[in-house]
Amino acid sequence: MFNFGFNRFGGTPPLVKNLILINVVLLVATWALKARFGYDLTNKLGLFYVGSPNFHPYQLITHMFMHGGLTHIFFNMFALWMFGKILESVWGSKRFFIYYMVTGLGAAALHMFVMHLQLSNVETAIQAFNNTPSPELFASIVKKHFDFAQASSVGFVDAWSVDLNNSAYAAQATQALGEYFNYLINIPTVGASGAVYGVLLAFGMLFPNTELMLLFPPIPIKAKWMVIGYGSLELYFGLTQPGSNIAHFAHLGGMLFGFFLIKYWNTKRTEFY
């Protein structure tokens, strides 16, 4: 989190205010519908993998306004308010809205592409297992791709290892891998983080030498180094933690599409202090 040493642009402009309001209203609606009717709005408006039966094209937009809880929405909306209000004041509401939506959609596009690559590897591994099933290969696939099922599969692997000729174990393993795969493609992605990372990128490009004050630890840092640091961390975590619950490549997608859009607009003002 950051704290500015100035309040250069005054209050909150209308678009940022409305974006925050929509996100808050949808979170409250999600809680209310689940508590009152047992209906999870996330399963309708969250973004599912394109190969999932739960996928709908409109989710590419609606997922940007959904969140998983108070902490998730607080940090996203805090960053949107802090940096977005300045960008909207500089660009105007129309251009900021275009930028916000493009970076959000770009984040979803890169996230989907990376998911496709990862799930293709999983499908290849499952096909290899189906050709030559063994307890060792099953355990290896679960450890690499389905860590959520690793603990519960230990007993099954041990039992199969002492009865290798029992074809029922191979059939059970094949069914389990199919169920694990279906679970993966039916996990919805929610949050404005991709667009918010695009907002952070834009602030760093337009105001590179503006000093921000980190709250943890309380040290000053220039905006350009903050953006580079965040981008580097997201790339590192995205490559080293492919099974993480955090969509690191969606964050990178927001920054990447934001960078190209700003370059396309050929922003005239490049030095801000």
C-alpha positions as a LaTeX table, in Angstrom:
\begin{tabular}{lrrr}
\hline
Residue & $x$ (\AA) & $y$ (\AA) & $z$ (\AA) \\
\hline
Met1 & 0.00 & 0.00 & 0.00 \\
Phe2 & 1.10 & 3.56 & $-0.63$ \\
Asn3 & 0.58 & 7.03 & 0.67 \\
Phe4 & 1.03 & 10.15 & $-1.44$ \\
Gly5 & 2.92 & 13.11 & $-0.18$ \\
Phe6 & 0.45 & 15.39 & $-2.02$ \\
Asn7 & $-3.20$ & 15.71 & $-2.96$ \\
Arg8 & $-2.79$ & 17.26 & $-6.36$ \\
Phe9 & $-6.11$ & 16.57 & $-8.02$ \\
Gly10 & $-8.66$ & 16.98 & $-5.27$ \\
Gly11 & $-11.65$ & 14.67 & $-4.80$ \\
Thr12 & $-12.78$ & 11.45 & $-6.45$ \\
Pro13 & $-13.93$ & 11.87 & $-10.10$ \\
Pro14 & $-17.22$ & 10.28 & $-11.23$ \\
Leu15 & $-15.99$ & 7.21 & $-13.12$ \\
Val16 & $-13.67$ & 5.97 & $-10.38$ \\
Lys17 & $-16.44$ & 6.60 & $-7.87$ \\
Asn18 & $-18.94$ & 4.61 & $-9.93$ \\
Leu19 & $-16.51$ & 1.75 & $-10.57$ \\
Ile20 & $-15.91$ & 1.40 & $-6.85$ \\
Leu21 & $-19.64$ & 1.56 & $-6.17$ \\
Ile22 & $-20.43$ & $-1.19$ & $-8.72$ \\
Asn23 & $-17.78$ & $-3.47$ & $-7.23$ \\
Val24 & $-19.06$ & $-2.94$ & $-3.69$ \\
Val25 & $-22.70$ & $-3.44$ & $-4.69$ \\
Leu26 & $-21.91$ & $-6.72$ & $-6.47$ \\
Leu27 & $-19.97$ & $-8.03$ & $-3.48$ \\
Val28 & $-22.88$ & $-7.23$ & $-1.16$ \\
Ala29 & $-25.30$ & $-8.80$ & $-3.66$ \\
Thr30 & $-23.16$ & $-11.95$ & $-3.77$ \\
Trp31 & $-23.26$ & $-12.24$ & 0.02 \\
Ala32 & $-27.00$ & $-11.54$ & 0.17 \\
Leu33 & $-28.00$ & $-14.01$ & $-2.55$ \\
Lys34 & $-25.86$ & $-16.76$ & $-1.07$ \\
Ala35 & $-27.17$ & $-16.21$ & 2.45 \\
Arg36 & $-30.84$ & $-15.84$ & 1.48 \\
Phe37 & $-31.22$ & $-18.24$ & $-1.45$ \\
Gly38 & $-28.01$ & $-20.29$ & $-1.50$ \\
Tyr39 & $-27.26$ & $-18.89$ & $-4.95$ \\
Asp40 & $-23.61$ & $-18.08$ & $-5.68$ \\
Leu41 & $-23.45$ & $-15.16$ & $-8.10$ \\
Thr42 & $-19.77$ & $-15.92$ & $-8.66$ \\
Asn43 & $-20.74$ & $-19.04$ & $-10.60$ \\
Lys44 & $-22.62$ & $-16.83$ & $-13.05$ \\
Leu45 & $-20.45$ & $-13.71$ & $-13.31$ \\
Gly46 & $-16.98$ & $-15.09$ & $-12.53$ \\
Leu47 & $-14.72$ & $-15.94$ & $-15.47$ \\
Phe48 & $-14.51$ & $-19.65$ & $-16.28$ \\
Tyr49 & $-12.03$ & $-21.27$ & $-18.62$ \\
Val50 & $-13.31$ & $-21.25$ & $-22.19$ \\
Gly51 & $-13.41$ & $-25.06$ & $-22.20$ \\
Ser52 & $-15.69$ & $-25.16$ & $-19.19$ \\
Pro53 & $-19.45$ & $-25.69$ & $-19.67$ \\
Asn54 & $-19.90$ & $-22.77$ & $-17.27$ \\
Phe55 & $-18.11$ & $-20.32$ & $-19.56$ \\
His56 & $-20.09$ & $-17.46$ & $-21.13$ \\
Pro57 & $-18.53$ & $-14.63$ & $-23.19$ \\
Tyr58 & $-20.03$ & $-11.91$ & $-20.99$ \\
Gln59 & $-17.89$ & $-13.20$ & $-18.10$ \\
Leu60 & $-14.88$ & $-11.56$ & $-19.75$ \\
Ile61 & $-16.38$ & $-8.28$ & $-18.51$ \\
Thr62 & $-18.44$ & $-9.24$ & $-15.46$ \\
His63 & $-15.57$ & $-10.97$ & $-13.65$ \\
Met64 & $-13.84$ & $-7.59$ & $-13.39$ \\
Phe65 & $-16.52$ & $-6.42$ & $-10.98$ \\
Met66 & $-16.63$ & $-9.49$ & $-8.76$ \\
His67 & $-14.45$ & $-10.17$ & $-5.71$ \\
Gly68 & $-13.73$ & $-13.00$ & $-3.33$ \\
Gly69 & $-14.06$ & $-11.09$ & $-0.09$ \\
Leu70 & $-13.37$ & $-7.93$ & 1.87 \\
Thr71 & $-9.57$ & $-8.08$ & 1.71 \\
His72 & $-9.61$ & $-8.72$ & $-2.01$ \\
Ile73 & $-11.95$ & $-5.84$ & $-2.81$ \\
Phe74 & $-10.35$ & $-3.44$ & $-0.33$ \\
Phe75 & $-6.87$ & $-3.55$ & $-1.84$ \\
Asn76 & $-8.17$ & $-3.41$ & $-5.41$ \\
Met77 & $-10.51$ & $-0.49$ & $-4.75$ \\
Phe78 & $-7.96$ & 1.33 & $-2.63$ \\
Ala79 & $-5.43$ & 1.20 & $-5.48$ \\
Leu80 & $-8.12$ & 2.16 & $-8.02$ \\
Trp81 & $-9.12$ & 5.15 & $-5.92$ \\
Met82 & $-5.56$ & 6.27 & $-5.19$ \\
Phe83 & $-4.16$ & 6.05 & $-8.71$ \\
Gly84 & $-7.29$ & 5.96 & $-10.87$ \\
Lys85 & $-8.60$ & 9.32 & $-9.70$ \\
Ile86 & $-5.40$ & 10.98 & $-10.89$ \\
Leu87 & $-5.49$ & 9.26 & $-14.26$ \\
Glu88 & $-9.13$ & 10.17 & $-14.77$ \\
Ser89 & $-8.34$ & 13.78 & $-13.91$ \\
Val90 & $-5.56$ & 13.80 & $-16.51$ \\
Trp91 & $-7.25$ & 11.80 & $-19.27$ \\
Gly92 & $-10.91$ & 12.51 & $-18.66$ \\
Ser93 & $-13.57$ & 9.93 & $-17.87$ \\
Lys94 & $-14.03$ & 8.60 & $-21.41$ \\
Arg95 & $-10.37$ & 7.80 & $-22.06$ \\
Phe96 & $-9.89$ & 6.39 & $-18.57$ \\
Phe97 & $-12.92$ & 4.12 & $-19.04$ \\
Ile98 & $-11.52$ & 2.85 & $-22.36$ \\
Tyr99 & $-8.16$ & 2.21 & $-20.72$ \\
Tyr100 & $-9.68$ & 0.45 & $-17.73$ \\
Met101 & $-11.79$ & $-1.88$ & $-19.88$ \\
Val102 & $-9.00$ & $-2.65$ & $-22.36$ \\
Thr103 & $-6.58$ & $-3.57$ & $-19.59$ \\
Gly104 & $-9.22$ & $-5.67$ & $-17.85$ \\
Leu105 & $-10.03$ & $-7.54$ & $-21.05$ \\
Gly106 & $-6.32$ & $-7.86$ & $-21.84$ \\
Ala107 & $-5.73$ & $-9.35$ & $-18.42$ \\
Ala108 & $-8.48$ & $-11.92$ & $-19.05$ \\
Ala109 & $-7.05$ & $-12.75$ & $-22.49$ \\
Leu110 & $-3.54$ & $-13.45$ & $-21.20$ \\
His111 & $-4.92$ & $-15.39$ & $-18.24$ \\
Met112 & $-6.99$ & $-17.56$ & $-20.60$ \\
Phe113 & $-4.00$ & $-18.16$ & $-22.88$ \\
Val114 & $-1.75$ & $-19.23$ & $-20.00$ \\
Met115 & $-4.52$ & $-21.45$ & $-18.65$ \\
His116 & $-4.81$ & $-23.07$ & $-22.07$ \\
Leu117 & $-1.09$ & $-23.86$ & $-22.11$ \\
Gln118 & $-1.18$ & $-25.25$ & $-18.58$ \\
Leu119 & $-4.30$ & $-27.34$ & $-19.12$ \\
Ser120 & $-2.93$ & $-28.69$ & $-22.40$ \\
Asn121 & 0.05 & $-30.01$ & $-20.45$ \\
Val122 & $-2.32$ & $-31.59$ & $-17.94$ \\
Glu123 & $-4.31$ & $-33.27$ & $-20.72$ \\
Thr124 & $-1.08$ & $-34.62$ & $-22.24$ \\
Ala125 & $-0.03$ & $-36.04$ & $-18.87$ \\
Ile126 & $-3.43$ & $-37.67$ & $-18.35$ \\
Gln127 & $-3.30$ & $-39.21$ & $-21.84$ \\
Ala128 & 0.16 & $-40.62$ & $-21.09$ \\
Phe129 & $-1.22$ & $-42.14$ & $-17.90$ \\
Asn130 & $-4.17$ & $-43.70$ & $-19.73$ \\
Asn131 & $-1.72$ & $-45.37$ & $-22.11$ \\
Thr132 & 0.48 & $-46.80$ & $-19.35$ \\
Pro133 & $-1.25$ & $-46.52$ & $-15.96$ \\
Ser134 & 0.85 & $-47.02$ & $-12.85$ \\
Pro135 & 0.66 & $-45.84$ & $-9.22$ \\
Glu136 & 3.97 & $-43.99$ & $-9.59$ \\
Leu137 & 2.78 & $-42.04$ & $-12.63$ \\
Phe138 & $-0.55$ & $-41.29$ & $-10.98$ \\
Ala139 & 1.21 & $-39.92$ & $-7.88$ \\
Ser140 & 3.55 & $-37.85$ & $-10.07$ \\
Ile141 & 0.68 & $-36.27$ & $-12.03$ \\
Val142 & $-1.27$ & $-35.48$ & $-8.88$ \\
Lys143 & 1.80 & $-33.91$ & $-7.25$ \\
Lys144 & 2.59 & $-31.76$ & $-10.29$ \\
His145 & $-0.86$ & $-30.71$ & $-11.44$ \\
Phe146 & $-3.40$ & $-31.45$ & $-8.70$ \\
Asp147 & $-1.69$ & $-30.59$ & $-5.42$ \\
Phe148 & $-5.12$ & $-30.07$ & $-3.81$ \\
Ala149 & $-5.67$ & $-33.85$ & $-4.07$ \\
Gln150 & $-2.20$ & $-34.98$ & $-3.07$ \\
Ala151 & $-2.89$ & $-35.69$ & 0.60 \\
Ser152 & $-6.11$ & $-37.61$ & $-0.09$ \\
Ser153 & $-4.50$ & $-39.78$ & $-2.78$ \\
Val154 & $-1.66$ & $-41.18$ & $-0.65$ \\
Gly155 & $-3.67$ & $-44.11$ & 0.73 \\
Phe156 & $-4.98$ & $-45.00$ & $-2.73$ \\
Val157 & $-1.48$ & $-45.02$ & $-4.24$ \\
Asp158 & $-0.16$ & $-47.22$ & $-1.41$ \\
Ala159 & $-3.00$ & $-49.70$ & $-1.85$ \\
Trp160 & $-2.49$ & $-49.86$ & $-5.62$ \\
Ser161 & 1.28 & $-50.35$ & $-5.19$ \\
Val162 & 0.76 & $-53.62$ & $-3.30$ \\
Asp163 & $-1.81$ & $-54.91$ & $-5.79$ \\
Leu164 & $-0.45$ & $-53.87$ & $-9.19$ \\
Asn165 & $-2.42$ & $-56.46$ & $-11.15$ \\
Asn166 & $-5.79$ & $-55.17$ & $-9.96$ \\
Ser167 & $-7.23$ & $-53.33$ & $-12.97$ \\
Ala168 & $-9.87$ & $-51.68$ & $-10.78$ \\
Tyr169 & $-7.23$ & $-49.37$ & $-9.38$ \\
Ala170 & $-6.24$ & $-48.15$ & $-12.84$ \\
Ala171 & $-9.89$ & $-47.47$ & $-13.66$ \\
Gln172 & $-10.37$ & $-45.57$ & $-10.40$ \\
Ala173 & $-7.22$ & $-43.54$ & $-11.05$ \\
Thr174 & $-8.39$ & $-42.64$ & $-14.57$ \\
Gln175 & $-11.74$ & $-41.51$ & $-13.22$ \\
Ala176 & $-10.08$ & $-39.50$ & $-10.46$ \\
Leu177 & $-7.79$ & $-37.66$ & $-12.89$ \\
Gly178 & $-10.80$ & $-36.79$ & $-15.03$ \\
Glu179 & $-12.61$ & $-35.41$ & $-12.00$ \\
Tyr180 & $-9.56$ & $-33.42$ & $-10.91$ \\
Phe181 & $-9.27$ & $-31.94$ & $-14.42$ \\
Asn182 & $-12.94$ & $-30.96$ & $-14.44$ \\
Tyr183 & $-12.45$ & $-29.31$ & $-11.08$ \\
Leu184 & $-9.60$ & $-27.21$ & $-12.46$ \\
Ile185 & $-11.51$ & $-25.92$ & $-15.48$ \\
Asn186 & $-14.49$ & $-25.02$ & $-13.31$ \\
Ile187 & $-12.72$ & $-22.68$ & $-10.90$ \\
Pro188 & $-13.96$ & $-19.14$ & $-11.60$ \\
Thr189 & $-11.60$ & $-16.17$ & $-11.70$ \\
Val190 & $-12.83$ & $-12.92$ & $-10.17$ \\
Gly191 & $-11.46$ & $-9.48$ & $-9.43$ \\
Ala192 & $-10.49$ & $-6.13$ & $-10.88$ \\
Ser193 & $-6.80$ & $-6.83$ & $-10.29$ \\
Gly194 & $-5.89$ & $-7.01$ & $-13.99$ \\
Ala195 & $-7.36$ & $-3.58$ & $-14.70$ \\
Val196 & $-5.94$ & $-2.20$ & $-11.45$ \\
Tyr197 & $-2.45$ & $-3.36$ & $-12.41$ \\
Gly198 & $-3.01$ & $-1.57$ & $-15.70$ \\
Val199 & $-3.84$ & 1.56 & $-13.71$ \\
Leu200 & $-0.63$ & 1.17 & $-11.70$ \\
Leu201 & 1.34 & 0.81 & $-14.94$ \\
Ala202 & $-0.24$ & 3.95 & $-16.40$ \\
Phe203 & 0.55 & 5.97 & $-13.29$ \\
Gly204 & 4.15 & 4.80 & $-13.40$ \\
Met205 & 4.47 & 5.77 & $-17.07$ \\
Leu206 & 2.82 & 9.17 & $-16.74$ \\
Phe207 & 4.31 & 10.06 & $-13.38$ \\
Pro208 & 7.59 & 8.09 & $-13.30$ \\
Asn209 & 9.42 & 10.32 & $-10.82$ \\
Thr210 & 6.58 & 10.89 & $-8.39$ \\
Glu211 & 7.61 & 9.63 & $-4.97$ \\
Leu212 & 5.24 & 7.28 & $-3.19$ \\
Met213 & 5.53 & 6.28 & 0.43 \\
Leu214 & 5.32 & 2.58 & 1.10 \\
Leu215 & 3.42 & 1.77 & 4.26 \\
Phe216 & 5.15 & $-1.60$ & 4.72 \\
Pro217 & 8.04 & $-0.81$ & 5.04 \\
Pro218 & 7.65 & 2.99 & 5.39 \\
Ile219 & 10.17 & 4.05 & 2.76 \\
Pro220 & 9.82 & 6.36 & $-0.27$ \\
Ile221 & 9.95 & 4.91 & $-3.79$ \\
Lys222 & 9.57 & 6.45 & $-7.21$ \\
Ala223 & 6.53 & 5.32 & $-9.18$ \\
Lys224 & 8.59 & 3.86 & $-12.02$ \\
Trp225 & 10.52 & 1.56 & $-9.66$ \\
Met226 & 7.30 & 0.54 & $-7.95$ \\
Val227 & 5.79 & $-0.53$ & $-11.29$ \\
Ile228 & 8.92 & $-2.39$ & $-12.35$ \\
Gly229 & 9.04 & $-4.13$ & $-8.97$ \\
Tyr230 & 5.42 & $-5.20$ & $-9.11$ \\
Gly231 & 5.74 & $-6.43$ & $-12.68$ \\
Ser232 & 8.88 & $-8.41$ & $-11.86$ \\
Leu233 & 7.25 & $-10.05$ & $-8.85$ \\
Glu234 & 4.18 & $-11.03$ & $-10.83$ \\
Leu235 & 6.34 & $-12.58$ & $-13.55$ \\
Tyr236 & 8.40 & $-14.49$ & $-10.98$ \\
Phe237 & 5.36 & $-15.81$ & $-9.11$ \\
Gly238 & 3.55 & $-16.61$ & $-12.35$ \\
Leu239 & 6.44 & $-18.78$ & $-13.53$ \\
Thr240 & 7.23 & $-20.43$ & $-10.20$ \\
Gln241 & 3.70 & $-20.87$ & $-8.80$ \\
Pro242 & 1.54 & $-21.99$ & $-11.75$ \\
Gly243 & $-1.05$ & $-23.57$ & $-9.46$ \\
Ser244 & $-1.50$ & $-20.51$ & $-7.29$ \\
Asn245 & $-4.94$ & $-19.16$ & $-6.43$ \\
Ile246 & $-3.69$ & $-15.75$ & $-7.60$ \\
Ala247 & $-3.90$ & $-15.07$ & $-11.34$ \\
His248 & $-0.43$ & $-13.58$ & $-11.72$ \\
Phe249 & $-0.51$ & $-13.58$ & $-15.51$ \\
Ala250 & $-3.80$ & $-11.68$ & $-15.44$ \\
His251 & $-1.98$ & $-8.94$ & $-13.53$ \\
Leu252 & 0.79 & $-8.99$ & $-16.12$ \\
Gly253 & $-1.80$ & $-8.92$ & $-18.90$ \\
Gly254 & $-3.30$ & $-5.73$ & $-17.49$ \\
Met255 & 0.12 & $-4.11$ & $-17.42$ \\
Leu256 & 1.10 & $-5.36$ & $-20.87$ \\
Phe257 & $-2.07$ & $-4.19$ & $-22.62$ \\
Gly258 & $-1.90$ & $-0.91$ & $-20.71$ \\
Phe259 & 1.65 & $-0.33$ & $-21.93$ \\
Phe260 & 0.75 & $-0.87$ & $-25.58$ \\
Leu261 & $-2.41$ & 1.22 & $-25.34$ \\
Ile262 & $-0.52$ & 4.17 & $-23.86$ \\
Lys263 & 2.10 & 3.85 & $-26.56$ \\
Tyr264 & $-0.65$ & 3.75 & $-29.16$ \\
Trp265 & $-2.14$ & 6.92 & $-27.78$ \\
Asn266 & 1.34 & 8.43 & $-28.00$ \\
Thr267 & 1.05 & 10.33 & $-24.75$ \\
Lys268 & 2.63 & 13.75 & $-25.09$ \\
Arg269 & 3.45 & 14.45 & $-21.47$ \\
Thr270 & 6.20 & 12.12 & $-20.31$ \\
Glu271 & 7.72 & 13.93 & $-17.35$ \\
Phe272 & 5.71 & 14.55 & $-14.18$ \\
Tyr273 & 6.95 & 15.45 & $-10.74$ \\
\hline
\end{tabular}
